[in-house]
């Protein structure tokens, strides 16, 4: 029984040493094995690993994609000397844990502070080359791609990789926005007035041209109508003349009947004529012979 005490103590010590000699690495992490404060090994494979207890210790680092999003927008000056407020974010991750530890002691806050300074300096340089229109819409994609490439060069020095740089919002400061909006409004009004003036002149030209064409069409129509009417009158006169030459007595009789019908169309019509008037020539004698006698 007395021998069981030292044995149990020895087994307990061995268990402590065994537990201290094992460590696990998550698949989302890499680990650095330190021996007496110096980097001894870098573990990139997930699973169970071993180390020397008491003289070696392990520190794990997150290898997932991280987001650097400054809560306050940054202020930059464009080539027009106009200030703009820029809200951006960066996607980055650790790719070399040893370099990451050597450069920034593996401190996420120090790494993000350095990346923020790199991004800020790069954006100021790019914005200083461009106008407000360029940074708002014209060359926004170009700026983001250039910033990703430049920031990635610096990030590699600390064992990190820049995956993406995005400009979420580019605005003018409140003190500048009002004057810009007034200038834009005045410019839009000037353009609108020019368009109205041009439209009014064009409408007058079109209206004048339409009036001219109308007068020409009416004149040509009147001319053609007069020509047709003259031709018809000439043809009618020729027909009457031919008919009159063939039978003058019948033609005179026909014209008299037409005159009677036109003059005495209604029952209430009244005419005062002398009894011997030629108007009653064919009423006196249907053959017209009495008038000749």
C-alpha positions as CSV (number, residue, x, y, z in Angstrom):
1,X,0.0,0.0,0.0
2,X,2.9,2.3,0.7
3,X,4.3,1.7,-2.7
4,X,1.1,2.8,-4.4
5,X,1.5,6.4,-3.3
6,X,4.7,7.1,-5.2
7,X,3.4,5.2,-8.2
8,X,0.3,7.2,-8.3
9,X,2.3,10.4,-8.0
10,X,4.6,9.2,-10.8
11,X,1.7,8.4,-13.0
12,X,0.1,11.8,-12.3
13,X,3.4,13.6,-13.2
14,X,3.6,11.5,-16.4
15,X,0.0,12.5,-17.3
16,X,0.8,16.1,-16.8
17,X,3.9,15.9,-18.9
18,X,2.0,14.0,-21.6
19,X,-0.8,16.6,-21.7
20,X,1.8,19.4,-21.8
21,X,3.5,17.7,-24.7
22,X,0.4,17.6,-26.9
23,X,-1.5,20.4,-28.7
24,X,-4.0,20.7,-31.4
25,X,-4.2,23.0,-34.4
26,X,-7.6,24.0,-35.8
27,X,-8.1,23.9,-39.5
28,X,-8.8,27.7,-39.5
29,X,-5.4,28.4,-37.8
30,X,-1.7,28.1,-38.0
31,X,0.6,27.8,-35.0
32,X,4.1,28.8,-34.0
33,X,6.1,26.6,-31.7
34,X,8.4,28.7,-29.5
35,X,11.4,27.3,-27.6
36,X,12.7,29.6,-24.8
37,X,11.1,32.6,-26.6
38,X,12.5,31.9,-30.1
39,X,10.6,30.6,-33.1
40,X,11.3,26.9,-33.4
41,X,8.7,25.7,-35.8
42,X,5.6,26.7,-37.8
43,X,2.7,24.3,-37.9
44,X,0.3,24.7,-40.8
45,X,-1.4,21.2,-40.8
46,X,-4.5,20.8,-38.6
47,X,-4.6,18.0,-36.1
48,X,-2.8,16.7,-33.0
49,X,0.9,17.7,-32.6
50,X,3.6,17.4,-30.0
51,X,6.1,19.7,-28.3
52,X,8.6,19.5,-25.5
53,X,6.8,20.4,-22.3
54,X,8.1,23.1,-20.0
55,X,10.7,24.4,-22.6
56,X,8.3,24.9,-25.6
57,X,5.1,26.8,-25.9
58,X,2.6,27.3,-28.8
59,X,0.7,30.3,-30.1
60,X,-2.1,30.0,-32.6
61,X,-3.0,32.6,-35.3
62,X,-6.3,33.0,-37.2
63,X,-5.9,32.4,-40.9
64,X,-9.5,33.4,-41.9
65,X,-10.4,36.4,-44.0
66,X,-10.6,39.5,-41.8
67,X,-12.4,42.8,-42.4
68,X,-10.8,46.2,-41.7
69,X,-13.6,48.7,-41.6
70,X,-12.9,52.2,-40.2
71,X,-16.0,53.5,-38.5
72,X,-15.1,57.1,-39.4
73,X,-14.8,58.2,-43.0
74,X,-11.4,59.5,-44.2
75,X,-11.0,63.0,-45.6
76,X,-9.0,63.5,-48.8
77,X,-8.3,66.4,-51.2
78,X,-8.9,66.0,-55.0
79,X,-6.9,67.6,-57.8
80,X,-9.5,70.4,-57.8
81,X,-8.6,71.2,-54.2
82,X,-12.0,70.0,-53.0
83,X,-12.3,67.8,-49.9
84,X,-14.2,64.5,-50.0
85,X,-15.2,62.1,-47.3
86,X,-14.4,58.4,-48.2
87,X,-15.9,55.4,-46.4
88,X,-14.0,52.2,-47.3
89,X,-13.3,48.7,-46.1
90,X,-10.5,46.2,-46.6
91,X,-10.6,42.4,-46.8
92,X,-7.3,40.8,-45.6
93,X,-5.8,37.6,-44.1
94,X,-2.5,36.3,-42.6
95,X,-0.5,34.2,-45.1
96,X,2.9,33.9,-43.3
97,X,2.5,33.5,-39.6
98,X,6.3,33.7,-38.9
99,X,6.7,37.0,-40.8
100,X,3.4,38.2,-39.2
101,X,4.8,37.5,-35.7
102,X,8.2,39.0,-36.5
103,X,6.8,42.2,-38.0
104,X,3.9,43.1,-35.7
105,X,4.3,40.5,-32.9
106,X,1.2,38.8,-34.2
107,X,-0.9,41.6,-32.9
108,X,-4.1,42.1,-35.0
109,X,-4.5,45.7,-33.9
110,X,-1.0,46.6,-34.9
111,X,-1.4,45.0,-38.3
112,X,-4.7,46.8,-39.0
113,X,-3.2,50.1,-37.9
114,X,-0.4,49.7,-40.4
115,X,-2.7,48.6,-43.1
116,X,-5.0,51.6,-42.4
117,X,-2.1,53.9,-42.8
118,X,-1.0,52.3,-46.0
119,X,-4.6,52.5,-47.4
120,X,-5.0,56.1,-46.3
121,X,-1.7,57.2,-47.9
122,X,-2.5,55.4,-51.1
123,X,-6.0,56.9,-51.4
124,X,-4.7,60.4,-50.8
125,X,-2.2,59.9,-53.6
126,X,-4.8,58.6,-56.0
127,X,-7.5,61.2,-55.1
128,X,-5.0,63.9,-55.5
129,X,-4.6,63.0,-59.2
130,X,-8.3,63.0,-59.9
131,X,-11.4,65.3,-59.9
132,X,-14.5,64.8,-57.9
133,X,-16.3,63.3,-60.8
134,X,-13.5,60.8,-61.4
135,X,-13.5,59.5,-57.8
136,X,-17.2,59.4,-57.5
137,X,-18.0,57.4,-60.6
138,X,-15.6,57.8,-63.5
139,X,-12.5,55.9,-62.2
140,X,-13.8,54.4,-59.0
141,X,-13.1,50.8,-60.0
142,X,-9.6,51.8,-61.2
143,X,-8.8,53.4,-57.9
144,X,-10.0,50.3,-55.9
145,X,-7.9,48.0,-58.0
146,X,-4.8,50.2,-57.8
147,X,-5.2,50.5,-54.0
148,X,-5.5,46.7,-53.6
149,X,-2.3,46.1,-55.6
150,X,-0.3,48.8,-53.7
151,X,-1.6,47.9,-50.3
152,X,-0.8,44.2,-50.9
153,X,2.8,45.0,-51.6
154,X,3.1,46.5,-48.1
155,X,1.0,43.8,-46.5
156,X,3.3,41.1,-47.7
157,X,6.1,42.7,-45.6
158,X,4.1,41.8,-42.5
159,X,3.0,38.4,-43.7
160,X,-0.5,39.4,-44.8
161,X,-2.4,39.5,-48.1
162,X,-4.9,42.2,-49.2
163,X,-7.8,40.4,-50.9
164,X,-9.9,43.4,-51.7
165,X,-10.3,47.2,-51.2
166,X,-13.7,48.7,-51.6
167,X,-14.9,52.3,-51.5
168,X,-18.4,52.2,-50.0
169,X,-19.2,55.8,-50.2
170,X,-17.6,59.0,-51.5
171,X,-19.3,62.2,-50.4
172,X,-18.6,65.9,-50.2
173,X,-18.4,67.5,-46.8
174,X,-21.6,69.4,-45.7
175,X,-20.0,72.8,-46.1
176,X,-19.1,72.0,-49.7
177,X,-22.2,70.1,-50.8
178,X,-24.5,73.1,-50.6
179,X,-22.4,75.3,-52.9
180,X,-21.8,72.4,-55.3
181,X,-25.5,71.7,-55.4
182,X,-26.3,75.4,-56.1
183,X,-23.8,75.5,-58.9
184,X,-25.2,72.3,-60.4
185,X,-28.7,73.7,-60.1
186,X,-27.6,76.9,-61.9
187,X,-25.9,74.9,-64.6
188,X,-29.0,72.7,-65.1
189,X,-31.2,75.8,-65.4
190,X,-28.8,77.3,-68.0
191,X,-28.9,74.1,-70.0
192,X,-32.7,74.0,-69.7
193,X,-33.1,77.6,-70.9
194,X,-30.8,76.9,-73.8
195,X,-32.9,73.8,-74.8
196,X,-36.1,75.8,-74.4
197,X,-34.7,78.6,-76.6
198,X,-33.5,76.2,-79.2
199,X,-36.9,74.3,-79.1
200,X,-38.8,77.5,-79.5
201,X,-36.8,78.6,-82.5
202,X,-37.1,75.2,-84.1
203,X,-40.9,75.2,-83.5
204,X,-41.2,78.6,-85.1
205,X,-39.1,77.4,-88.1
206,X,-41.3,74.3,-88.5
207,X,-44.5,76.3,-88.1
208,X,-43.3,78.9,-90.7
209,X,-42.4,76.1,-93.1
210,X,-45.7,74.4,-92.6
211,X,-47.6,77.7,-93.3
212,X,-45.6,78.2,-96.4
213,X,-46.3,74.7,-97.6
214,X,-50.0,75.2,-96.8
215,X,-50.1,78.4,-98.9
216,X,-48.3,76.7,-101.8
217,X,-50.7,73.7,-101.6
218,X,-53.8,75.9,-101.5
219,X,-52.5,78.1,-104.4
220,X,-51.7,75.0,-106.5
221,X,-55.1,73.5,-105.6
222,X,-56.9,76.7,-106.6
223,X,-55.0,76.9,-109.9
224,X,-55.8,73.3,-110.7
225,X,-59.5,73.8,-109.8
226,X,-59.7,76.9,-112.0
227,X,-58.1,75.0,-114.8
228,X,-60.5,72.1,-114.4
229,X,-63.5,74.4,-114.0
230,X,-62.4,76.4,-117.2
231,X,-62.0,73.1,-119.1
232,X,-65.5,72.0,-117.9
233,X,-67.1,75.3,-118.8
234,X,-65.5,75.2,-122.2
235,X,-66.7,71.7,-122.8
236,X,-70.2,72.6,-121.6
237,X,-70.2,75.7,-123.8
238,X,-69.1,73.5,-126.7
239,X,-71.8,71.0,-126.0
240,X,-74.5,73.7,-125.7
241,X,-73.3,75.3,-128.9
242,X,-73.3,72.0,-130.7
243,X,-76.8,71.2,-129.4
244,X,-78.0,74.7,-130.3
245,X,-76.7,74.5,-133.8
246,X,-78.5,71.1,-134.4
247,X,-81.9,72.3,-133.2
248,X,-82.2,75.9,-132.2
249,X,-85.9,75.7,-131.6
250,X,-85.6,72.7,-129.2
251,X,-82.8,74.4,-127.4
252,X,-84.8,77.5,-126.9
253,X,-87.8,75.4,-125.7
254,X,-85.6,73.5,-123.2
255,X,-84.1,76.7,-121.8
256,X,-87.6,78.2,-121.3
257,X,-88.7,75.0,-119.4
258,X,-85.7,75.3,-117.2
259,X,-86.5,78.9,-116.5
260,X,-90.1,78.1,-115.7
261,X,-89.1,75.4,-113.3
262,X,-86.5,77.5,-111.5
263,X,-88.8,80.5,-111.2
264,X,-92.0,78.7,-110.2
265,X,-90.5,76.1,-107.9
266,X,-92.9,76.7,-105.0
267,X,-96.6,77.3,-104.9
268,X,-96.3,80.6,-103.2
269,X,-93.9,82.0,-105.9
270,X,-95.3,85.2,-107.5
271,X,-94.1,87.0,-110.6
272,X,-95.3,90.3,-112.2
273,X,-94.7,90.4,-115.9
274,X,-96.4,91.9,-119.0
275,X,-98.8,89.6,-120.8
276,X,-96.8,89.9,-124.0
277,X,-93.5,89.1,-122.3
278,X,-91.2,86.6,-124.1
279,X,-91.1,84.7,-120.8
280,X,-94.5,83.3,-121.6
281,X,-93.6,82.5,-125.1
282,X,-94.1,78.7,-124.8
283,X,-97.1,79.0,-122.5
284,X,-99.0,80.8,-125.2
285,X,-98.2,78.3,-127.8
286,X,-96.5,75.0,-127.0
287,X,-95.0,74.9,-130.5
288,X,-93.9,78.6,-130.3
289,X,-95.6,79.3,-133.6
290,X,-98.1,82.0,-132.3
291,X,-95.1,84.1,-131.0
292,X,-93.6,84.0,-134.5
293,X,-96.9,85.1,-136.1
